[in-house]
Amino acid sequence: MKQTLVVHPGTGTIIDAEECFILQSDDFSGMDDEDIVEAALTEGHFPLHKNLYAVIYGNIIDGYGHYGPFWDFNDAQEWAERNTADENTWNIVVLRGGA
């Protein structure tokens, strides 16, 4: 399994991408590390490394629909098995994480 690292260009600090979030703001003054992480989580910014998954279901005649995203492939598969009429009419697609 590949590991992704983030390197800060100014300091050379190496961070595991599993612990990184993208957050943009015009003003971070008065925010400590916990405030910044909470803001990233609240605003829906996903970890850089994290793939998300969606279920695509239907067919060419009746049309296609989609549902998701799911954090985990297995969650997407369980949803599809419970909620689609015919197991041959759905696929799980990867939505790449990151910015």
N, C-alpha and C positions, 0 to 999 in steps of 0.2 A: 504494500500500500504506500502510495506516495505521500509525503508530508509537505505541507506548504508553510513557508516561513515568510514573515513580513520584515523587511529591513528598513529602519528609519534612515533616510538619506543624510540627515544632519548629524545624528549621533552614532550611527552604526548599530544601534540597538536592534537585536534580533528578537522577534516575537513570534510565537506559535500562532498561525492564522486562525486556529480554533478559538482563540481568545480575542479576536479583533472584530470590531464593528466599524461601519462607516457612519459618521455623523457630521453634517455640515451646519454651520451656524455663523452668523455675523458677529456674535459676541459670546465667548465662553467665560468671560470674567465672572468671578464669584462661584464658579462651578468646580467642585472637587471631582476626583476620579469616579466616585460612586454616583454623583449627579449625572456625569456624562454617560456612564453605562446605562443608568436608568432612563435617560432621555433617548438613547439609541434603542433600547428595548421598547419603550412606549411608542416611539414613532415608527416602529416596524422595520428597522434596519436589521437585516439578518447577518449572522457571522459570515465573514468573507469566504470561508471554505465550504459552507453548507450548501449542498444541492437540495433543491426542493423538487417535489414530484406532483404530477397532475394525472388524472384519469381522462382519457379521450374515449368516448363511447359513441356508438351509432353505426351507420352504414351509409354508403354512397346514395342509396335511394331515399332513405328517410331523413338523412342529414346527420350531423355530428354534434355532440355536446361535450362539455368539459366540466370537471369538478376538481377543486383543489385551491391552493396548493396544500400538500402534505409535507411534514418535516421528514417523514420516513417512508421508504418504499413499501414496507410491510403494511403501514397504515393505508396507503393508497390501494394496495391490493385487497385488503380486507373490505374497504369501502366499495370497491368495484364488485367484489363477489357478493356483497349484501344488496347492492343497489342497482345492478344492471340485469336486465331480463335474460340475456344470453351471454354466457362467458366468452363466446367467440366474437363478440362485438366491442370489446374494449381493449385498450392498451394503456400502459403507463409510460409517460414521457418524463424525461429529466429536464427540470428548469434549472439551469446553472445558477449557483449562488454568486454573490459578489456584487460589485458596484457596476 
